[in-house]
Structures are given as structure tokens and as C-alpha cells.
Amino acid sequence: MVSLALTNEPRGLPKDCALASSPLTVTCAVKQWRTACTKAEQIRATGLPALLIVEAHVGAQGSSLVGIVKGIQVVEGKAPTAAPVG
């Protein structure tokens, strides 16, 4: 198993609604993680960023969130735009 320790930063909440950031631990099978990393490297080799879309069971454990990965989809991101010279 591969475990990632992250911080959940809530974004896109409705107006007048707030949530504090919280620790997030995500656990994934090694084979699944290696497959996703390999696909991501193949995409990055083309010059595009790779996005990992993770589907997981998520629950609260103590004061943290814990996720167990069900699936990972690796997709191409948008090509970086050139910064304006000026």
C-alpha cells in the first residue's frame, strides 16, 4: 500500500459557508499507484501536464479525513500558455 499525507483545503464553497482545512491521508494499492504514475509520465513526455482523478471512499477518523482509493484516472491537462512578454 502507498499512503499520501495531504492537507484538504476546501474550495468552491457556497457564499457564507466556511470549512477549516484538515489533514487527509489517502491510501492506494502499490500496483494501482505505479500504473497511474507510468501513465502520467507518458503524458508529461508529450509536454502536457497530467491530471490524476482519484475516486475514493472517504471518511472521518479522529480529526482527520481518510481516503481509500477505488480508482485513478489519468488524463491530459491543458497545454501551458505562454506568459505575455512585457
C-alpha positions, -999 to +999 in steps of 0.1 A: +000+000+000+010+036-007+000+063+017+000+100+010-003+126+037-021+157+023-039+188+036-075+192+025-081+229+016-119+234+010-126+255-022-156+264-042-179+266-011-212+284-013-213+320-002-213+325+036-201+289+042-167+280+056-148+249+064-114+247+081-086+228+063-079+193+077-053+166+073-061+140+046-045+106+044-050+087+011-041+050+008-037+032-026-026-002-037+010-001-050+002-016-084-026+009-090-003+038-080+026+026-102+002+022-132-011+058-127+024+072-123+035+054-155+006+068-175+013+103-160+049+101-171+038+092-206+016+122-208+042+145-194+067+133-220+044+149-246+048+183-229+013+183-214+006+182-177-010+150-163-041+152-141-049+123-117-086+120-109-090+098-079-122+081-068-120+070-032-141+060-001-136+089+023-144+090+060-135+108+092-111+092+116-104+113+147-098+149+135-086+138+100-101+126+068-090+092+054-095+080+018-091+045+004-086+047-034-111+028-056-097+040-089-074+065-106-080+080-140-050+098-156-059+124-182-041+151-202-043+186-188-044+218-209-012+229-226+006+256-207+001+291-221+030+313-229+034+342-204+030+376-221+063+393-226+061+428-215 
